[in-house]
């Protein structure tokens, strides 16, 4: 196969991101005909149709989806090649660090870790993407080439994603939260949210006779906590959601046998060895130890 040029890869990514040749042309500063020509050229080189063309725009075929993922990864590696080469010559670490994290990790773990990273490597610019842990979740962002490092929840029995390096950050306990105006939670509705890691908690839940089935489902754990504070019901929440006192809420530990969830870092093998991701993982572990004791 004839080698692909970085400009061709950028066109593929732009078409996939914008959904049309016209919008991709605007995004890349070229013309619609130039984009169409580039896509046809890439398709000839790889021997597969990469986009379905239609009145509604352009949509990647299965082959196109894989090609776009690889294009993102190659373009990122080219970007890092330049940044790391310059850094080696100048004795610095520079460039962007793209981080995908679920909401509570982004809100609680990341801020102090990013401050520590800035102190160590002021030339690194973190870009944080908050991604719900649903479907492919944060790991999917790394697999698709949109992030360099994911902060993810991963079950003990879950296999390591192909081509990735997984590092454990912490074992996060769950806690029981209920309105402070109530002496005990019995009789209250149970509030849940789609992102809750049920694979970690359901077995424990079934053994607790005071916990009813979830009767109210809301957007995320932050909304759950707000509703508990307003007396709507009780909930089982990850500890990171309630790291400090919350007005109107009683927080109770669930004991040594209570449920936990495993929070990990996930990166490609190449990114896991880079200075900035390694330092951020080290800082995240320190933040977790300090917050959860």
Helices and strands as residue ranges (DSSP letters): H 6-18, H 21-28, H 32-46, E 51-54, E 57-60, H 62-90, E 95-101, H 103-104, I 105-109, H 110-120, E 124-130, H 137-143, E 149-153, E 164-179, E 190-193, H 198-206, E 214-218, H 221-229, E 235-238, G 239-242, E 249-253, E 260-268, H 269-273, H 275-292
